[in-house]
């Protein structure tokens, strides 16, 4: 049997969080656990400017501040208090997670009650050098630079976020991150027996984790998360919209009042139009400060600064508002995605797990994938925004697109510069 894997790594051992000296988290109420998996988490405000304890290093950057503020402990304790199996670190295949056949030979991971698992995980966003592909092009397969495969309405484009162990985390938080990787590895390892039976086939496996040093003999330390589809052609409504009935008026008796009212309305409309903020949903440059969007909103894809050029050949597809939320738990407008989700950002992700099987010329490809349903920024990063460019920096071909984690409560943490402002 010819067997290929992106990362045939040594097995990770799940560590018992109960062995840590930190106190066990209190149970959350049933009402707090209802709804989205992120709803049960409620982090209290922590002062990141608090002085370090005697003998400990001073707080010199955001990463050290997360440790000294108690943020890591807060997150780890609350993940431990989620309903068993909701936290990826607590998920155990065959116990609180079960496999079921999905469409086209795929595998879906569910809870024992039949509901699809949404697993909550924590991590620090890594750079493009470590595999993050958060851009207008996302994970689209170009095929050939000389003759690139264009992105059209039917193309499935997802971005890839690579998460790593939060810097300076110790104790319970370090165990939580390790156990997340162990849970994922258990899922992949559970299929090895089945794969070995297919000795006559060539099999390639794409795992949901990798190693930061690229060495297949090194235990994996990075988790790979995919977003949902970025571009979707909105379905037209089959039900005609109700139109306001127009009533005829008698010009002989109402001529003066009609003219006066039209003039007044025109003045009022002009004034209100000039002062009203643009929505930002139909024009990429409509407002310097985009409004708080709604999750089901669609946009002109050009709100993404790196969208454009001959690679993009959308006709009806629009950019979909992904459920990406800031520290205030408000959805982030796509024009601010790259700023909010930069290297070093600490995030919580609620994701579903899938295994996709493909056969091509007798060769099987098995892809394990975590798909983010909600991405929640827990703490911002001070790292610079990584540059992104359009496909072909000299190609300014315009797009053919038509022109115009739910209630987790984390209070925005203060920074030194915020306090001095």
Secondary structure as UniProt FT lines:
FT   STRAND          2..5
FT   HELIX           17..19
FT   HELIX           30..33
FT   HELIX           37..40
FT   STRAND          42..43
FT   TURN            48..49
FT   TURN            54..55
FT   HELIX           62..68
FT   TURN            69..70
FT   HELIX           71..80
FT   TURN            84..86
FT   HELIX           88..90
FT   TURN            94..96
FT   STRAND          97..101
FT   HELIX           103..105
FT   STRAND          107..110
FT   TURN            112..113
FT   STRAND          119..125
FT   HELIX           128..130
FT   TURN            138..139
FT   TURN            146..147
FT   TURN            153..154
FT   STRAND          160..164
FT   TURN            167..168
FT   HELIX           171..189
FT   TURN            190..191
FT   HELIX           192..197
FT   TURN            199..200
FT   STRAND          202..206
FT   STRAND          209..210
FT   TURN            212..213
FT   TURN            216..217
FT   STRAND          222..226
FT   STRAND          231..232
FT   HELIX           251..275
FT   TURN            284..285
FT   TURN            295..296
FT   STRAND          298..299
FT   HELIX           301..303
FT   TURN            305..306
FT   TURN            310..311
FT   STRAND          318..320
FT   STRAND          324..325
FT   TURN            327..328
FT   HELIX           334..336
FT   HELIX           337..340
FT   TURN            343..344
FT   STRAND          346..360
FT   TURN            361..362
FT   STRAND          363..379
FT   TURN            393..394
FT   TURN            406..407
FT   STRAND          409..410
FT   HELIX           416..420
//
